Amino acid sequence: MVMEGKKGVVLGIANKKSIAYGIAKACKKQGAQIAIAYINDRFAQKLAPIADDLECKDRFYPCDVSKPEEIVALRELLKKDFGEIDFIVHSIAFAPKEGLAGRFMDITKEAFDIAMDISVYSLIELARELKPILSKNASVLTLSYYGGVKYIPNYNLMGVAKAALEMTTKYLAEDLGVDGIRVNAISAGPIKTLAATGIDDFSFVLKWNAAHAPLKQNVTIEQVGNSGMYLLSDLSSGVTGEIHYVDGGYNIMGMPATIEDENGRSKLAWNGES
């Protein structure tokens, strides 16, 4: 098993539909020992069965990344239970509801600051505070989305946060590379997670992606999880600072190659020829 002996912490699991859960499950399947961090008592209750599933009831820690002291406390708990860790999964993002609808230019500074703090700065702070317990060949992984590169309706503030997150990935990769620590991001295609439910018309985004991606289907948390496991394992020992797309190929498309006519027959999209 490619992650035998590896130990790491996963932040951002909300339920069994979460991308972070898919990554944690794939890592455990390959032999890794998992720790889970949760934001508050409400999530602790919800995640208890998942901690059982991942066999980490004794490595189940509170950590609200908006509170620096809780990140420091997380480090000490991990140090006590693991000594050092080999990977971090940062699957944390948040923007106030008003930042995900209406005109982008109407977003308040307060909403902007919250989104950048939780979705971006938390990765910097986690990397810095947990670095003393990271092993020589550790790997840090975060989660992005194509809305940080191109305009996606109703993604608004989160798109700007993901753009910042992707550049943060690259700058951290440079900072930590000298210590052998790798930092990468996965840009997953749209998946119906708890976070996605806050985006208006998300069902249309799912349909659009499935219709226009080369693989003609949406990705699953298992597919993203396997890619995450690869980036966290020694299989990707030469990879850092990368934004790895797991989206059925949607990101390569400039326009759909074909569409269907009224009879369901495929035709060229650009001129309507059969």
Long-range contacts (C-beta under 8 A, 24 or more apart in sequence): 1-29, 1-30, 1-31, 2-30, 2-31, 2-229, 2-233, 2-234, 2-235, 3-27, 3-30, 3-31, 3-32, 3-229, 3-232, 3-233, 4-30, 4-31, 4-32, 5-31, 6-31, 6-32, 6-33, 6-86, 6-87, 6-232, 6-233, 7-32, 7-33, 7-35, 7-82, 7-84, 7-85, 7-86, 7-87, 8-32, 8-33, 8-34, 8-35, 8-85, 8-86, 8-87, 8-88, 8-89, 8-232, 9-34, 9-35, 9-36, 9-37, 9-61, 9-74, 9-78, 9-85, 9-87, 9-88, 9-89, 9-130, 10-34, 10-35, 10-36, 10-37, 10-89, 10-91, 11-36, 11-37, 11-63, 11-65, 11-88, 11-89, 11-90, 11-91, 11-92, 11-126, 12-89, 12-90, 12-91, 12-92, 12-93, 12-143, 13-38, 13-47, 13-50, 13-91, 14-43, 14-46, 14-193, 14-194, 14-195, 15-46, 15-47, 15-50, 15-194, 16-50, 17-191, 17-192, 17-193, 17-194, 17-221, 18-91, 18-193, 18-194, 18-221, 19-91, 19-143, 19-186, 19-188, 19-191, 19-193, 19-221, 19-224, 19-225, 19-228, 20-89, 20-91, 20-143, 21-50, 21-221, 21-225, 22-220, 22-221, 22-222, 22-223, 22-224, 22-225, 22-228, 23-89, 23-91, 23-141, 23-224, 23-225, 23-228, 23-229, 23-232, 24-54, 24-89, 24-225, 25-53, 25-54, 25-222, 25-225, 26-222, 26-225, 26-226, 26-228, 26-229, 27-87, 27-225, 27-228, 27-229, 27-232, 27-233, 28-54, 28-55, 29-229, 30-229, 30-233, 32-86, 32-87, 32-232, 33-59, 33-82, 34-59, 35-59, 35-60, 35-61, 35-78, 35-81, 35-82, 35-85, 36-60, 36-61, 37-61, 37-62, 37-63, 37-74, 38-62, 38-63, 39-63, 39-64, 39-65, 40-64, 65-92, 65-118, 65-122, 65-125, 65-126, 66-117, 66-118, 66-122, 68-125, 68-129, 71-125, 71-126, 71-129, 71-130, 72-129, 74-129, 74-130, 75-129, 75-130, 75-132, 75-133, 78-130, 78-133, 79-133, 82-133, 83-133, 84-133, 84-134, 84-135, 85-130, 85-133, 85-134, 85-135, 85-138, 86-134, 86-135, 86-137, 86-138, 86-139, 86-232, 87-138, 87-139, 87-140, 87-141, 87-232, 88-126, 88-127, 88-130, 88-134, 88-138, 88-139, 88-140, 88-141, 89-141, 89-142, 89-228, 89-232, 90-122, 90-123, 90-126, 90-140, 90-141, 90-142, 90-143, 91-142, 91-143, 92-118, 92-119, 92-122, 92-123, 93-118, 93-119, 93-143, 93-158, 93-161, 93-162, 93-165, 93-195, 94-118, 94-119, 95-119, 95-156, 95-157, 95-158, 95-161, 96-157, 97-198, 99-156, 99-157, 99-158, 100-154, 100-155, 100-156, 100-157, 100-158, 100-198, 100-199, 100-200, 101-154, 101-156, 101-200, 102-156, 104-156, 104-157, 107-156, 107-157, 111-157, 112-157, 112-160, 115-157, 115-158, 115-160, 115-161, 116-161, 116-164, 119-158, 119-161, 119-162, 119-164, 119-165, 120-161, 120-164, 120-165, 120-168, 123-165, 123-168, 123-169, 123-172, 124-168, 124-172, 127-172, 127-175, 127-176, 127-183, 131-176, 131-179, 131-181, 134-179, 134-181, 136-179, 136-180, 136-181, 137-180, 137-181, 137-182, 137-234, 137-237, 138-180, 138-181, 138-182, 139-181, 139-182, 139-183, 139-184, 139-231, 139-232, 139-233, 139-236, 140-172, 140-176, 140-181, 140-182, 140-183, 140-184, 141-183, 141-184, 141-185, 141-186, 141-228, 141-231, 141-232, 142-168, 142-169, 142-183, 142-184, 142-185, 142-186, 143-185, 143-186, 143-188, 144-169, 144-185, 144-186, 144-187, 144-188, 144-243, 145-187, 145-188, 145-190, 146-187, 146-189, 146-245, 146-247, 146-250, 146-251, 148-187, 149-187, 149-251, 152-205, 153-200, 153-201, 153-205, 154-199, 154-200, 154-201, 154-202, 155-199, 158-199, 166-243, 169-241, 169-243, 170-241, 173-240, 173-241, 174-241, 177-240, 177-241, 182-231, 182-236, 182-237, 182-239, 182-240, 183-240, 183-241, 184-231, 184-236, 184-239, 184-240, 184-241, 184-242, 184-243, 184-244, 185-242, 185-243, 185-244, 186-224, 186-227, 186-228, 186-231, 186-243, 186-244, 186-245, 186-246, 187-243, 187-244, 187-245, 187-246, 187-247, 187-251, 188-219, 188-224, 188-246, 188-247, 189-213, 189-218, 189-219, 189-246, 189-247, 189-248, 189-250, 190-218, 190-247, 191-218, 191-219, 191-220, 191-221, 191-224, 193-221, 209-247, 209-248, 209-250, 210-248, 211-256, 212-250, 212-253, 212-256, 213-247, 213-248, 213-249, 213-250, 213-253, 214-248, 214-249, 214-250, 214-252, 214-253, 215-248, 215-249, 216-248, 217-248, 218-248, 219-246, 219-247, 219-248
